[in-house]
Amino acid sequence: MTKGKMFATGGLLVVASLAFVQGKGILFPEWSAPTKGTYKAPAAAVGKAATEAQPWSVTTVTSSIEGKTLKGAPKTAVGEVVDLSCYLQVGKHGDKHRDCGQKCAKSGEPIGLLTDDGSVYTLIAEEHNPRRDGQTTLREVLIEHMAYVITVNGTLSEVEGQKVLYVQGFVKQ
């Protein structure tokens, strides 16, 4: 092996190992701060708080299989609104990524919430039938808040490690 190939291979190994060194937490935390808000002082709050007695809306319950929904629990989380496609692929977030994140979200890419411990929640409008029929406005609200740290109230559902916050209160009138 030539010195050039050894150097290139060594460089590749260093880059690859950096991914493992990253560990838990926010990816590239110093790359770009959120556009607005902090984890201690969020810029906004979205979503209607769910209750233990009724974590799911009536439309979700009536749309379920045999009237049985999956387990859901009320959850309030503070985090940065991120475009999941870029964050989970290349670690981009924050003000430097706001424009790109908004473009991706407008093109239908999933939107999530990145908490200060590095947890990632997919954000979805909770009301099943209106969501299915394009009658919710949550996506537009989240696009406007892209790269902002906000408080999100919703219903948490976790299946096989996938964490989703279903957010109520965005049905078009």
Secondary structure, DSSP 8 states (H G I E B T S, - for coil): --HHHHHHHHHHHHHHHHHHHH-SS-SSTTT---SB--SSS-S-EESB---SS--S-HHHHHHSBTTB----EEEEEEEEEEEHHHHHHH---SGGGHHHHHHHHHTT--EEEEETTS-EEEEEES-HHHHHTT-B-HHHHHHHTTTBEEEEEEEEEEETTEEEEEEBS-B--
